[in-house]
Amino acid sequence: MTFKKFQWAILIRVILLFITLTGASWLLVSAWYVYALLLLPVIIYQVIHFYRFHKLAQMEVEQFVEAVHYRDFSRNFNVSRAPLDLKPLRKGFNEINSAFKVISREKETQYHYLQKVLELVDTGILSYETESGDVVWMNESLKKMLLVPYLKTIHSLCKRDEALYRQVISLQPGNSHIATVHLEKNSFKILLSATSFHTDGKNFQLVAFQNINEALDETESKAWQKLLSVMTHEIMNSVAPISSLADTLKTRLQESVQYLDNSNGVVDDLEVGITTIKRRSEGLLKFAEVYRNLNKITNPNLKHVFVRDLFESMHNLMEPTLDQKGIEMEIILKDPALMLDVDTSLMEQVLINLIVNAIDAVKDVARPRIILSATESISHKISLKVSDNGVGMNEELINNIFVPFFSTKKNGSGIGLSLCKQVMMLHKGTISVQSIPEKGTAFVLQF
């Protein structure tokens, strides 16, 4: 409506000028030169006025285009002080500016909203230009996950984790892949998912990094629990009758020994054999019973306890053994007020298992030492660490150390660390290991 008024103003001027020129032409053709001469100033005024009107309108349009070019939608064209003919034009410009301002504000609000949403999610998000590799955006979750403050290009990731970098750049849009993030102190599994989009003549890749370590641990734990349940059930059902039968045979043999000829030691051999069968079957039953305990822990009795109390309890319990073996144990706790919500008995069992393993690891070291420490991160995550200066472990051992039945000890059952892992999962925490061969090992419990 506003611009129609401006169009009518132009049309009226054109019509008036046309009428004046037509009249002047008719007077000239009719040889009424005096009257034609009188119309000349009118024609000149109309031309000048039309030119000025056009020039002013052009300047107004240039100013409006400049404002749009620099996205200066706050600019306001004064309607009240404008010439009467330009008021509709300025009013129209102000209306367009207001519309652009609303659109710009909505887009900015949507952008900030999306940014805040992406900052809140636990999934890491990374966007980069496919051709140059320039990183367009990465959220805080990814920075915390990879422990990097900034990535200028996707190729910068190669210096920090080459294996992860190669998996990211080789990931095709629409596909997902499980990868491993290798940090300085630990590593964990992530699910990589990618999609691509095209804008402003450029191709971009959007990659999502989802930490699935806990989910994999939980799935693995449930699988082991089912396996252990079946195995212990079958072992106990099969071995229990053997143990009972061996006991019966031994009793019957002892009752009948007076009637048997033992001159060549046959009866003694039979008794030794039956005793061995009974002892081994009972040992196997105890072994199965121990593994069945893995499935019994389901609901921890959580209490608010001081970390210093846990450490003091461990020191009092393990001090005689440590003194006997000549092992030094150091406790580092910078914040005595540090507290945890844990099941005290279960957590003490975890720490005992780790300290016993550390004692075994430092038995051949010249100056054996075990350190028990606790720290709190900036994100208020509390970590307990049991470290030693023992023989350490290679990568193969580290990968298998939490697998049930796996043990590096000659007489080990392979249940200790499996139990520790399950207890930490019940506490919604994690257990990880850091080790360097011939330098030492550290187990970290993070809550």
LOFI-97887 format. One record per residue (C-alpha): chain; residue in three letters; x, y, z. Coordinates in Angstrom, 1 decimal. Example, Ala and Ser with C-alpha at 12.3 -4.5 7.8 and 13.67 -1.06 7.14 Angstrom:
<pts>
 mol type   east  north     up
   A  Ala   12.3   -4.5    7.8
   A  Ser   13.7   -1.1    7.1
</pts>
This chain:
<pts>
 mol type   east  north     up
   A  Met    0.0    0.0    0.0
   A  Thr    2.8    2.4    0.9
   A  Phe    4.7    1.8   -2.3
   A  Lys    1.5    2.2   -4.4
   A  Lys    1.2    5.8   -3.1
   A  Phe    4.8    6.4   -4.2
   A  Gln    4.0    4.9   -7.6
   A  Trp    0.9    7.2   -7.9
   A  Ala    3.1   10.2   -7.1
   A  Ile    5.4    9.3  -10.0
   A  Leu    2.5    8.6  -12.3
   A  Ile    0.8   12.0  -11.5
   A  Arg    4.0   13.9  -12.3
   A  Val    4.4   12.0  -15.6
   A  Ile    0.8   12.7  -16.6
   A  Leu    1.1   16.5  -15.6
   A  Leu    4.3   16.8  -17.6
   A  Phe    2.8   15.0  -20.5
   A  Ile   -0.3   17.3  -20.5
   A  Thr    1.9   20.4  -20.3
   A  Leu    4.2   19.3  -23.1
   A  Thr    1.1   18.3  -25.2
   A  Gly   -0.4   21.8  -24.6
   A  Ala    2.8   23.5  -25.5
   A  Ser    3.1   21.5  -28.7
   A  Trp   -0.5   22.3  -29.7
   A  Leu    0.2   26.1  -29.1
   A  Leu    3.3   25.9  -31.2
   A  Val    1.4   24.1  -34.0
   A  Ser   -1.3   26.7  -33.8
   A  Ala    1.3   29.5  -34.0
   A  Trp    0.3   30.9  -30.6
   A  Tyr    3.9   31.4  -29.6
   A  Val    3.2   33.9  -26.9
   A  Tyr    1.1   31.4  -24.9
   A  Ala    3.6   28.6  -25.6
   A  Leu    6.4   30.8  -24.2
   A  Leu    4.3   31.4  -21.1
   A  Leu    4.2   27.5  -20.6
   A  Leu    8.0   27.2  -20.9
   A  Pro    8.7   28.1  -17.2
   A  Val    6.0   25.6  -16.1
   A  Ile    7.7   22.9  -18.2
   A  Ile   11.1   23.8  -16.8
   A  Tyr    9.7   23.7  -13.2
   A  Gln    8.1   20.4  -13.8
   A  Val   11.2   18.8  -15.3
   A  Ile   13.4   20.2  -12.5
   A  His   10.9   19.2   -9.8
   A  Phe   10.6   15.7  -11.4
   A  Tyr   14.5   15.4  -11.5
   A  Arg   14.8   16.5   -7.9
   A  Phe   12.1   14.1   -6.9
   A  His   13.8   11.3   -8.7
   A  Lys   17.2   12.3   -7.3
   A  Leu   15.9   12.3   -3.7
   A  Ala   14.2    9.0   -4.2
   A  Gln   17.4    7.5   -5.7
   A  Met   19.4    8.8   -2.6
   A  Glu   16.8    7.3   -0.3
   A  Val   17.0    3.9   -2.1
   A  Glu   20.8    4.0   -2.0
   A  Gln   20.7    4.6    1.8
   A  Phe   18.3    1.8    2.2
   A  Val   20.4   -0.6    0.1
   A  Glu   23.5    0.4    2.1
   A  Ala   21.6   -0.3    5.3
   A  Val   20.6   -3.8    4.0
   A  His   24.1   -4.5    2.7
   A  Tyr   25.6   -3.8    6.2
   A  Arg   22.6   -5.4    7.9
   A  Asp   21.9   -2.2    9.8
   A  Phe   18.3   -3.0   10.5
   A  Ser   18.3   -0.5   13.4
   A  Arg   18.4    2.4   11.0
   A  Asn   15.2    4.5   10.9
   A  Phe   14.1    6.8    8.0
   A  Asn   12.5   10.0    9.4
   A  Val    9.0   10.1    7.9
   A  Ser    7.8   13.3    9.7
   A  Arg   10.7   15.5    8.2
   A  Ala   10.6   13.9    4.8
   A  Pro    9.2   15.8    1.8
   A  Leu    5.5   15.0    1.3
   A  Asp    6.2   12.9   -1.8
   A  Leu    8.9   10.8   -0.1
   A  Lys    7.0   10.0    3.0
   A  Pro    5.4    6.9    1.6
   A  Leu    8.8    5.7    0.4
   A  Arg   10.4    6.2    3.8
   A  Lys    7.5    4.6    5.5
   A  Gly    7.9    1.6    3.3
   A  Phe   11.6    1.4    4.0
   A  Asn   10.9    1.5    7.7
   A  Glu    8.4   -1.3    7.4
   A  Ile   10.9   -3.5    5.5
   A  Asn   13.6   -2.7    8.1
   A  Ser   11.2   -3.8   10.9
   A  Ala   10.4   -7.0    9.0
   A  Phe   14.1   -7.8    8.5
   A  Lys   14.8   -6.9   12.2
   A  Val   12.1   -9.4   13.4
   A  Ile   13.5  -12.1   11.0
   A  Ser   17.1  -11.4   12.2
   A  Arg   16.1  -11.5   15.8
   A  Glu   14.2  -14.8   15.3
   A  Lys   17.2  -16.4   13.5
   A  Glu   19.6  -15.2   16.3
   A  Thr   17.3  -16.6   19.0
   A  Gln   17.1  -19.9   17.1
   A  Tyr   20.9  -20.0   16.8
   A  His   21.5  -19.3   20.5
   A  Tyr   18.8  -21.8   21.4
   A  Leu   20.4  -24.5   19.2
   A  Gln   23.8  -23.6   20.5
   A  Lys   22.7  -23.9   24.1
   A  Val   21.0  -27.3   23.4
   A  Leu   24.1  -28.6   21.8
   A  Glu   26.2  -27.4   24.7
   A  Leu   23.9  -29.3   27.2
   A  Val   24.0  -32.7   25.5
   A  Asp   26.6  -35.2   26.4
   A  Thr   27.3  -36.1   22.8
   A  Gly   30.3  -34.3   21.2
   A  Ile   29.5  -32.4   18.0
   A  Leu   32.1  -31.4   15.4
   A  Ser   31.5  -29.6   12.1
   A  Tyr   34.2  -29.0    9.5
   A  Glu   34.5  -28.0    5.8
   A  Thr   35.2  -31.1    3.8
   A  Glu   37.6  -29.6    1.3
   A  Ser   39.8  -27.4    3.6
   A  Gly   39.2  -29.3    6.8
   A  Asp   38.6  -26.0    8.7
   A  Val   36.6  -26.6   11.9
   A  Val   33.5  -24.5   11.9
   A  Trp   32.2  -25.4   15.3
   A  Met   32.7  -27.9   18.2
   A  Asn   30.7  -28.0   21.4
   A  Glu   31.9  -28.1   25.0
   A  Ser   31.1  -31.8   25.4
   A  Leu   33.6  -32.7   22.7
   A  Lys   36.3  -30.4   24.2
   A  Lys   35.9  -32.2   27.5
   A  Met   35.8  -35.6   25.9
   A  Leu   39.0  -35.1   23.9
   A  Leu   40.6  -32.8   26.4
   A  Val   41.3  -30.2   23.7
   A  Pro   40.4  -26.4   24.1
   A  Tyr   40.3  -25.8   20.3
   A  Leu   40.8  -27.4   16.9
   A  Lys   41.6  -25.1   14.0
   A  Thr   41.3  -27.8   11.4
   A  Ile   40.2  -31.5   11.6
   A  His   43.8  -32.4   10.6
   A  Ser   45.0  -31.0   14.0
   A  Leu   43.4  -34.0   15.6
   A  Cys   46.1  -36.2   13.9
   A  Lys   48.7  -34.8   16.3
   A  Arg   46.6  -35.7   19.4
   A  Asp   45.1  -39.1   18.3
   A  Glu   46.2  -40.3   14.9
   A  Ala   44.0  -43.5   15.0
   A  Leu   40.9  -41.5   15.9
   A  Tyr   41.7  -38.9   13.2
   A  Arg   41.9  -41.5   10.5
   A  Gln   38.6  -43.1   11.5
   A  Val   36.9  -39.6   11.6
   A  Ile   38.0  -38.6    8.1
   A  Ser   37.2  -42.0    6.6
   A  Leu   33.7  -42.0    8.0
   A  Gln   31.1  -41.8    5.3
   A  Pro   27.9  -39.7    5.7
   A  Gly   25.1  -41.8    7.1
   A  Asn   27.4  -44.4    8.6
   A  Ser   28.3  -45.2   12.2
   A  His   31.5  -46.7   13.6
   A  Ile   32.9  -47.6   17.0
   A  Ala   36.2  -46.1   17.7
   A  Thr   38.6  -45.7   20.6
   A  Val   39.8  -42.4   22.0
   A  His   43.3  -42.6   23.3
   A  Leu   44.1  -40.0   26.0
   A  Glu   47.3  -39.5   27.9
   A  Lys   46.0  -41.4   31.0
   A  Asn   43.2  -43.6   29.7
   A  Ser   41.1  -44.7   26.7
   A  Phe   37.4  -45.3   26.1
   A  Lys   35.1  -46.4   23.3
   A  Ile   32.9  -43.9   21.3
   A  Leu   30.3  -44.2   18.6
   A  Leu   31.1  -42.0   15.6
   A  Ser   28.1  -40.9   13.4
   A  Ala   28.4  -38.6   10.4
   A  Thr   26.2  -36.6    8.1
   A  Ser   27.0  -34.0    5.4
   A  Phe   25.3  -30.8    4.1
   A  His   25.9  -28.2    1.4
   A  Thr   25.6  -24.5    1.9
   A  Asp   27.1  -21.3    0.3
   A  Gly   28.8  -23.5   -2.3
   A  Lys   30.7  -25.5    0.2
   A  Asn   30.4  -29.1    1.6
   A  Phe   30.4  -29.6    5.4
   A  Gln   30.7  -32.8    7.5
   A  Leu   29.0  -33.0   10.8
   A  Val   30.3  -35.7   13.2
   A  Ala   28.8  -36.9   16.5
   A  Phe   31.0  -38.4   19.2
   A  Gln   29.0  -40.5   21.7
   A  Asn   30.7  -42.1   24.6
   A  Ile   29.5  -45.6   24.8
   A  Asn   32.1  -47.0   27.2
   A  Glu   29.6  -47.3   30.1
   A  Ala   26.9  -48.9   27.8
   A  Leu   29.4  -51.4   26.5
   A  Asp   30.6  -52.2   30.1
   A  Glu   27.0  -52.7   31.2
   A  Thr   26.2  -55.0   28.3
   A  Glu   29.4  -56.9   28.8
   A  Ser   28.8  -57.2   32.5
   A  Lys   25.2  -58.6   31.9
   A  Ala   26.6  -61.1   29.3
   A  Trp   29.2  -62.3   31.8
   A  Gln   26.6  -62.6   34.6
   A  Lys   24.4  -64.8   32.4
   A  Leu   27.4  -66.9   31.5
   A  Leu   28.5  -67.2   35.1
   A  Ser   25.0  -68.1   36.2
   A  Val   24.8  -71.0   33.7
   A  Met   28.3  -72.2   34.4
   A  Thr   28.1  -72.2   38.2
   A  His   24.7  -73.9   38.0
   A  Glu   26.0  -76.7   35.7
   A  Ile   29.3  -77.1   37.7
   A  Met   27.5  -77.3   41.0
   A  Asn   24.8  -79.7   39.7
   A  Ser   27.5  -81.9   38.2
   A  Val   30.2  -81.8   40.9
   A  Ala   28.0  -81.9   44.1
   A  Pro   27.0  -85.6   43.4
   A  Ile   30.6  -86.5   42.8
   A  Ser   31.7  -85.0   46.1
   A  Ser   28.9  -86.8   47.9
   A  Leu   29.7  -90.1   46.2
   A  Ala   33.4  -89.8   47.0
   A  Asp   32.6  -89.2   50.7
   A  Thr   30.3  -92.2   50.7
   A  Leu   32.9  -94.4   49.0
   A  Lys   35.6  -93.3   51.5
   A  Thr   33.3  -94.2   54.4
   A  Arg   32.5  -97.6   52.9
   A  Leu   36.1  -98.3   52.2
   A  Gln   37.1  -97.5   55.8
   A  Glu   34.4  -99.8   57.1
   A  Ser   35.5 -102.7   54.8
   A  Val   39.3 -102.3   55.2
   A  Gln   39.5 -105.1   57.8
   A  Tyr   38.1 -107.5   55.2
   A  Leu   40.4 -106.5   52.4
   A  Asp   43.9 -107.6   51.6
   A  Asn   46.2 -104.5   51.7
   A  Ser   49.5 -106.3   51.4
   A  Asn   50.3 -104.7   48.1
   A  Gly   48.9 -101.2   49.1
   A  Val   45.9 -101.3   46.9
   A  Val   43.5 -100.2   49.6
   A  Asp   45.7  -97.3   50.5
   A  Asp   45.9  -96.3   46.9
   A  Leu   42.1  -96.4   46.7
   A  Glu   41.7  -94.2   49.8
   A  Val   44.2  -91.7   48.4
   A  Gly   42.4  -91.6   45.1
   A  Ile   38.9  -91.2   46.7
   A  Thr   40.3  -88.5   49.0
   A  Thr   41.8  -86.6   46.1
   A  Ile   38.5  -86.8   44.1
   A  Lys   36.6  -85.5   47.2
   A  Arg   39.1  -82.7   47.8
   A  Arg   39.2  -81.5   44.2
   A  Ser   35.4  -81.7   43.8
   A  Glu   35.0  -79.6   47.0
   A  Gly   37.5  -77.1   45.7
   A  Leu   35.6  -76.9   42.4
   A  Leu   32.3  -76.3   44.4
   A  Lys   34.0  -73.5   46.4
   A  Phe   35.3  -72.1   43.1
   A  Ala   31.8  -72.0   41.6
   A  Glu   30.3  -70.5   44.8
   A  Val   32.8  -67.7   44.7
   A  Tyr   32.0  -66.9   41.1
   A  Arg   28.3  -67.0   41.9
   A  Asn   28.9  -64.1   44.3
   A  Leu   29.4  -61.9   41.3
   A  Asn   25.7  -62.1   40.5
   A  Lys   24.5  -61.5   44.1
   A  Ile   25.5  -57.8   44.4
   A  Thr   22.5  -55.8   43.1
   A  Asn   21.6  -53.0   45.5
   A  Pro   24.5  -51.2   47.3
   A  Asn   23.7  -49.6   50.6
   A  Leu   24.9  -46.1   49.9
   A  Lys   26.1  -43.8   52.7
   A  His   27.7  -40.4   52.9
   A  Val   31.3  -41.2   54.0
   A  Phe   34.5  -39.3   54.3
   A  Val   37.3  -40.5   51.9
   A  Arg   39.8  -40.1   54.8
   A  Asp   37.8  -42.7   56.8
   A  Leu   38.1  -45.2   53.9
   A  Phe   41.8  -44.6   53.6
   A  Glu   42.4  -44.8   57.4
   A  Ser   40.5  -48.1   57.4
   A  Met   42.7  -49.5   54.6
   A  His   45.8  -48.3   56.3
   A  Asn   44.9  -50.0   59.6
   A  Leu   43.9  -53.2   57.8
   A  Met   46.8  -53.6   55.5
   A  Glu   49.6  -52.1   57.7
   A  Pro   50.7  -55.5   59.3
   A  Thr   51.0  -57.1   55.8
   A  Leu   52.8  -54.1   54.4
   A  Asp   55.3  -53.9   57.3
   A  Gln   56.0  -57.7   57.0
   A  Lys   56.8  -57.4   53.4
   A  Gly   58.7  -54.1   53.7
   A  Ile   56.4  -52.1   51.5
   A  Glu   55.9  -48.4   52.0
   A  Met   52.3  -47.1   51.6
   A  Glu   51.8  -43.4   51.1
   A  Ile   48.3  -41.7   51.5
   A  Ile   47.7  -38.4   49.6
   A  Leu   44.6  -36.5   50.4
   A  Lys   44.7  -32.8   49.8
   A  Asp   41.1  -32.2   50.9
   A  Pro   40.2  -33.9   54.2
   A  Ala   36.6  -32.9   53.8
   A  Leu   36.2  -34.9   50.6
   A  Met   33.1  -37.2   50.8
   A  Leu   31.5  -40.0   48.7
   A  Asp   28.1  -41.7   48.5
   A  Val   29.2  -45.4   48.6
   A  Asp   28.5  -48.8   50.1
   A  Thr   31.4  -48.8   52.6
   A  Ser   31.8  -52.6   52.8
   A  Leu   31.8  -53.0   49.0
   A  Met   34.2  -50.1   48.5
   A  Glu   36.6  -51.4   51.1
   A  Gln   36.5  -54.8   49.3
   A  Val   37.4  -53.0   46.0
   A  Leu   40.3  -51.1   47.7
   A  Ile   41.5  -54.3   49.4
   A  Asn   41.6  -56.2   46.0
   A  Leu   43.5  -53.3   44.4
   A  Ile   46.0  -53.0   47.2
   A  Val   46.6  -56.8   47.3
   A  Asn   47.3  -56.7   43.6
   A  Ala   49.7  -53.9   44.1
   A  Ile   51.5  -55.8   46.8
   A  Asp   51.9  -58.7   44.4
   A  Ala   53.1  -56.3   41.7
   A  Val   55.9  -54.8   43.8
   A  Lys   57.2  -58.0   45.5
   A  Asp   60.3  -58.1   43.3
   A  Val   61.0  -54.3   43.3
   A  Ala   64.0  -53.0   45.2
   A  Arg   62.1  -50.2   47.0
   A  Pro   58.4  -51.2   46.8
   A  Arg   55.9  -48.4   47.2
   A  Ile   52.1  -48.1   47.0
   A  Ile   50.3  -44.8   46.9
   A  Leu   46.6  -44.3   47.8
   A  Ser   45.3  -40.9   46.7
   A  Ala   42.1  -39.0   46.1
   A  Thr   41.3  -35.9   43.9
   A  Glu   38.3  -33.8   42.8
   A  Ser   38.2  -32.5   39.3
   A  Ile   36.8  -29.1   38.2
   A  Ser   33.6  -30.8   37.2
   A  His   33.3  -32.2   40.8
   A  Lys   34.1  -35.8   39.8
   A  Ile   36.0  -37.6   42.6
   A  Ser   38.7  -40.1   41.7
   A  Leu   40.4  -42.6   44.0
   A  Lys   43.7  -44.0   42.8
   A  Val   45.8  -47.0   43.9
   A  Ser   49.2  -46.9   42.2
   A  Asp   52.5  -48.8   42.6
   A  Asn   56.0  -48.9   41.2
   A  Gly   55.8  -52.5   40.3
   A  Val   56.4  -54.5   37.1
   A  Gly   53.6  -52.9   35.2
   A  Met   51.6  -54.5   32.4
   A  Asn   51.7  -54.6   28.6
   A  Glu   48.8  -53.6   26.4
   A  Glu   47.5  -57.2   26.0
   A  Leu   47.2  -57.6   29.7
   A  Ile   45.5  -54.2   30.1
   A  Asn   42.9  -55.2   27.6
   A  Asn   42.1  -58.5   29.4
   A  Ile   42.6  -57.5   33.0
   A  Phe   38.9  -57.0   33.8
   A  Val   37.7  -60.2   32.1
   A  Pro   36.3  -62.8   34.5
   A  Phe   38.5  -66.0   34.8
   A  Phe   41.6  -64.0   33.6
   A  Ser   44.5  -63.8   36.0
   A  Thr   48.2  -63.0   35.8
   A  Lys   48.8  -64.8   39.1
   A  Lys   49.7  -68.5   39.2
   A  Asn   47.0  -69.3   41.8
   A  Gly   44.7  -66.5   41.0
   A  Ser   41.0  -67.0   40.4
   A  Gly   40.5  -64.0   38.1
   A  Ile   37.5  -62.8   40.1
   A  Gly   39.0  -59.8   42.0
   A  Leu   39.0  -57.1   39.3
   A  Ser   35.8  -58.4   37.7
   A  Leu   34.2  -57.9   41.1
   A  Cys   35.7  -54.4   41.4
   A  Lys   34.3  -53.4   38.0
   A  Gln   30.8  -54.6   38.9
   A  Val   30.9  -52.8   42.2
   A  Met   31.9  -49.5   40.4
   A  Met   29.1  -50.0   37.9
   A  Leu   26.7  -50.3   40.8
   A  His   28.0  -47.0   42.1
   A  Lys   27.5  -45.4   38.6
   A  Gly   31.3  -45.0   38.4
   A  Thr   34.1  -46.4   36.4
   A  Ile   37.4  -48.2   37.0
   A  Ser   40.3  -47.8   34.6
   A  Val   43.9  -48.9   34.5
   A  Gln   47.1  -47.0   33.5
   A  Ser   50.3  -49.0   33.3
   A  Ile   53.8  -48.8   31.9
   A  Pro   55.9  -52.0   31.8
   A  Glu   58.7  -52.0   34.4
   A  Lys   57.6  -48.6   35.8
   A  Gly   54.3  -49.3   37.6
   A  Thr   50.5  -49.5   37.5
   A  Ala   47.7  -47.2   38.7
   A  Phe   44.0  -48.2   39.0
   A  Val   41.6  -45.2   39.0
   A  Leu   38.1  -45.3   40.5
   A  Gln   36.0  -42.4   39.2
   A  Phe   32.7  -41.4   40.7
</pts>
